[in-house]
């Protein structure tokens, strides 16, 4: 089974990568490794939706993958999920794709620039209907919203939040989901909840605890995938 692991920064996967044996470099921040006698690829995409989309699309063009595992970071918009837990994002949407007026924010869907149900959107939302057969996530399933700029309160999201009342916000969740839906690649999105959105401007650095937690989650997920395979 061909597996691609993608994360925005090296520091988030540093502990996991340190345990791997390099097989070959496939490109910038993109390499094939040996993991427990299995081969897998790791892509450090960079930060932001556009950058992530470019590097992910390039990787999917380079090789036919059976599944993509996206290890991300997000901030909670509600009392649940709690900080430092792992969540499984199952739907997402672009929260800052539109125009801000004096009265309210209007998305490209509200303005009729983009059709609300044009593939891969379903009523403006991107739904992950490409789960990997046999894989069962033990983590809480949540809805996400993606914005290149993370605000520090819900007022900063304004009418965007009302579209789907998401649980978490990230910078690149919707971008990865969008690409995988178009390319019809199985996708697993497991995100570390850094903190509540009110503390986002104080928590932009990735701490060791986050990297260690993602390493454990990734190892458990890979063991399940390879066992099913």
C-alpha positions in Angstrom: 0.0 0.0 0.0 1.3 3.4 -1.0 1.0 5.9 1.9 1.7 9.6 1.9 2.0 11.4 5.2 1.7 15.2 5.0 2.3 17.9 7.6 2.8 21.6 7.4 6.1 21.8 9.3 9.1 19.5 10.0 8.9 20.1 13.8 5.4 18.5 14.0 6.8 15.2 12.6 10.4 15.5 13.9 10.1 12.8 16.5 8.4 10.4 14.0 10.9 11.1 11.2 13.9 10.6 13.6 12.8 6.9 13.9 12.7 6.3 10.2 15.4 5.1 7.7 15.7 7.2 4.6 15.4 5.4 1.3 15.5 8.2 -1.1 14.7 11.9 -1.5 11.9 12.6 -3.9 12.0 16.3 -3.9 12.2 19.3 -1.6 10.9 18.3 1.8 9.6 15.1 0.2 11.2 11.7 0.8 10.6 7.9 1.0 11.4 6.1 4.3 11.4 2.6 5.7 9.0 2.1 8.6 8.9 -1.3 10.3 9.9 -3.0 7.0 7.2 -1.0 5.1 7.8 1.9 2.8 6.0 5.2 3.1 6.5 8.8 1.9 6.6 12.0 4.0 5.8 15.4 2.6 6.4 18.6 4.6 4.1 20.9 2.7 4.8 24.3 4.3 2.2 26.6 5.9 -1.0 28.0 4.3 -3.7 26.7 1.9 -2.1 27.7 -1.4 1.4 26.3 -0.5 -0.1 23.1 0.8 -2.3 22.6 -2.2 0.6 23.0 -4.6 3.0 20.6 -3.0 0.3 18.0 -2.3 -0.9 18.1 -5.9 2.6 17.8 -7.2 3.2 14.7 -5.0 -0.1 13.1 -6.1 0.9 13.7 -9.7 4.3 12.2 -9.1 3.0 8.9 -7.5 -0.3 7.1 -7.2 -1.1 6.9 -3.5 -3.7 4.6 -1.9 -4.1 7.0 1.1 -3.0 10.3 2.4 -2.6 10.9 6.2 -2.8 14.6 7.1 -1.3 15.4 10.5 -2.5 19.0 11.2 -2.9 21.4 14.0 -6.1 23.4 14.8 -7.8 25.6 17.4 -11.0 24.8 19.2 -14.1 27.0 18.5 -16.2 25.4 21.3 -15.7 24.1 24.8 -15.2 20.7 23.2 -12.9 19.4 21.9 -10.4 20.2 24.7 -6.9 21.4 24.2 -4.1 18.8 23.5 -6.5 16.2 22.2 -6.6 14.6 18.8 -9.6 15.0 16.5 -10.7 13.4 13.2 -11.8 16.1 10.8 -14.6 14.7 8.6 -15.7 17.9 6.8 -14.4 21.3 6.2 -14.9 24.5 4.2 -13.0 27.6 3.1 -14.0 30.3 5.7 -12.3 33.3 4.1 -13.2 32.8 0.4 -15.4 35.8 -0.4 -15.9 39.4 0.3 -16.2 41.4 3.6 -18.6 44.3 3.4 -19.8 46.8 6.0 -22.8 44.7 6.8 -21.5 41.1 6.7 -19.2 38.6 5.1 -20.4 37.1 1.8 -18.8 34.0 0.5 -18.3 33.3 -3.2 -21.2 30.9 -2.9 -23.5 33.6 -1.4 -22.6 35.9 -4.3 -23.2 33.2 -6.9 -19.6 33.2 -8.1 -19.3 29.5 -7.2 -22.1 27.0 -7.3 -22.9 25.6 -3.9 -23.1 22.0 -5.1 -20.4 22.0 -7.7 -18.1 19.1 -7.2 -16.5 18.6 -4.7 -18.7 20.9 -2.7 -22.0 19.8 -1.0 -23.9 22.9 -0.1 -20.6 24.8 0.2 -19.1 22.1 2.5 -16.3 19.7 1.6 -17.3 16.3 3.0 -14.7 13.5 3.4 -16.4 10.6 1.8 -13.1 8.9 0.8 -12.3 7.2 4.1 -9.9 4.3 3.9 -11.7 0.9 3.9 -11.1 -1.0 7.1 -9.7 2.0 9.0 -11.5 2.9 12.1 -10.5 6.1 13.9 -11.0 6.2 17.7 -10.8 10.0 17.8 -13.7 12.4 18.0 -15.1 13.3 14.6 -15.4 17.1 14.1 -16.3 19.7 11.5 -13.6 22.2 10.5 -13.3 25.6 9.0 -10.1 26.7 7.2 -8.7 30.3 7.1 -5.2 31.5 6.2 -5.5 34.0 9.1 -6.6 32.5 12.4 -8.6 35.1 14.3 -8.6 35.4 18.1 -12.3 35.1 18.7 -15.5 34.0 17.0 -16.4 37.6 16.1 -13.5 37.5 13.7 -15.3 34.6 11.9 -18.6 36.4 11.8 -21.0 34.9 9.3 -18.5 32.4 8.1 -19.1 30.4 11.4 -22.8 30.2 10.8 -22.3 28.1 7.6 -21.7 24.9 9.5 -21.0 25.7 13.1 -17.6 24.1 13.0 -15.8 22.6 16.0 -12.2 23.6 15.0 -10.3 26.0 12.8 -7.1 25.3 10.8 -5.1 26.9 8.0 -4.9 24.0 5.6 -7.5 21.4 6.4 -9.9 22.3 3.6 -7.1 22.7 1.1 -5.9 19.1 1.6 -9.4 17.8 1.6 -10.3 19.7 -1.6 -7.3 18.2 -3.5 -7.9 14.7 -2.3 -11.6 14.8 -3.2 -10.7 16.0 -6.7 -8.0 13.4 -7.1 -10.1 10.7 -5.5 -7.5 9.7 -2.9 -8.4 8.2 0.4 -7.8 10.8 3.2 -7.4 10.6 7.0 -7.1 13.9 8.7 -6.0 13.8 12.3 -5.4 17.2 14.0 -3.9 18.2 17.3 -6.0 20.7 19.1 -3.5 23.3 20.3 -5.9 25.5 22.4 -9.0 27.6 22.2 -9.2 30.2 19.4 -8.8 33.0 22.0 -5.2 31.8 22.7 -4.2 31.3 19.1 -1.8 34.2 18.9 0.2 32.8 21.8 0.4 29.2 20.6 1.9 29.5 17.1 5.0 27.5 18.1 5.0 23.7 18.0 5.9 22.3 21.4 7.5 18.9 21.9 4.4 17.5 23.6 2.5 18.1 20.3 5.1 16.4 18.2 5.2 13.4 20.6 1.4 13.1 20.6 1.3 13.2 16.8 4.0 10.6 16.6 2.0 8.2 18.8 -1.2 8.8 16.8 0.6 8.3 13.5 2.2 5.1 14.7 -1.1 3.7 15.9 -2.8 4.6 12.6 -0.1 3.1 10.4 -0.1 -0.1 12.4 -3.8 -0.4 11.9 -3.6 0.4 8.2 -0.8 -2.0 7.5 -2.5 -4.7 9.5 -5.7 -4.3 7.5 -3.6 -4.3 4.3 
